[in-house]
Amino acid sequence: MNTTHLPLWFDAPLQSWGFASRFQRRTTGLFPTKSGVLGIVFAAMGLAKGSTAERDQLPLLAALTLRPDGSWAASTFKDCTHIGTMNR
């Protein structure tokens, strides 16, 4: 069995990896979602969102396994960001 790994390290202040939103509530994960990582990889490859090149590459990269290694400590905090418009 031949397995190749590509380690990626995302390190920036106040990263937010949204994985679920329902109505006015948004949650964030402790690590990036697969779609978030693929979006970053596609952008680095210069593939425009919705382009034919992106559609050709998507099945190939979507078949890959994403696994956080757990060698880092993450923490979250809550802020009060309003989504949408407020009724006045």
C-alpha positions as CSV (number, residue, x, y, z in Angstrom):
1,M,0.0,0.0,0.0
2,N,1.5,3.3,-1.1
3,T,0.2,6.3,0.9
4,T,1.3,9.9,0.4
5,H,0.7,12.6,3.0
6,L,0.7,16.3,2.6
7,P,0.9,18.1,6.0
8,L,-0.7,21.5,6.0
9,W,-0.4,23.9,8.9
10,F,-2.9,26.7,9.2
11,D,-1.8,29.2,11.8
12,A,-3.4,32.6,12.1
13,P,-5.1,34.6,14.8
14,L,-8.9,34.2,15.1
15,Q,-9.3,31.5,12.5
16,S,-12.9,30.4,12.1
17,W,-13.9,27.2,10.4
18,G,-17.7,27.3,10.0
19,F,-19.2,23.9,9.6
20,A,-22.9,24.4,10.5
21,S,-25.2,27.3,10.3
22,R,-28.9,27.2,11.0
23,F,-31.0,30.4,10.8
24,Q,-29.1,33.0,12.9
25,R,-26.7,30.7,14.7
26,R,-23.3,29.8,13.3
27,T,-20.9,27.4,14.8
28,T,-17.1,26.9,14.2
29,G,-15.0,23.8,14.4
30,L,-11.6,23.3,16.0
31,F,-10.1,22.4,12.7
32,P,-10.9,23.2,9.1
33,T,-13.5,21.4,7.1
34,K,-12.7,19.5,4.0
35,S,-14.4,22.0,1.8
36,G,-12.4,24.8,3.5
37,V,-9.1,23.0,2.8
38,L,-10.1,22.3,-0.8
39,G,-11.0,25.9,-1.3
40,I,-7.6,27.0,-0.1
41,V,-5.9,24.4,-2.3
42,F,-7.9,25.4,-5.3
43,A,-7.2,29.1,-4.7
44,A,-3.4,28.3,-4.4
45,M,-3.7,26.4,-7.7
46,G,-5.3,29.4,-9.3
47,L,-8.6,27.7,-10.1
48,A,-11.5,30.1,-10.2
49,K,-14.6,29.1,-8.2
50,G,-17.1,27.5,-10.5
51,S,-14.6,27.1,-13.3
52,T,-14.4,24.1,-15.6
53,A,-10.9,23.4,-14.3
54,E,-12.3,23.4,-10.7
55,R,-15.0,21.0,-11.7
56,D,-12.4,18.7,-13.3
57,Q,-10.2,18.6,-10.3
58,L,-12.9,18.4,-7.6
59,P,-13.6,14.7,-7.8
60,L,-9.9,13.9,-7.6
61,L,-9.2,16.0,-4.5
62,A,-12.6,15.3,-2.8
63,A,-11.7,11.6,-2.7
64,L,-8.7,12.3,-0.4
65,T,-8.9,11.8,3.3
66,L,-8.6,14.7,5.6
67,R,-7.3,13.9,9.1
68,P,-6.2,16.4,11.7
69,D,-3.2,15.0,13.6
70,G,-4.2,16.4,17.0
71,S,-0.7,17.6,17.9
72,W,-1.9,21.1,18.7
73,A,-4.2,22.6,21.3
74,A,-7.1,24.7,20.0
75,S,-9.5,26.9,21.9
76,T,-12.6,28.8,21.0
77,F,-14.4,31.9,22.3
78,K,-17.7,33.4,21.5
79,D,-18.4,36.8,20.1
80,C,-21.5,38.7,19.4
81,T,-21.7,39.0,15.6
82,H,-25.1,39.7,14.1
83,I,-26.0,37.9,10.9
84,G,-28.5,39.5,8.6
85,T,-30.4,42.6,9.3
86,M,-32.0,43.6,12.6
87,N,-35.6,44.7,12.7
88,R,-35.9,48.2,13.9
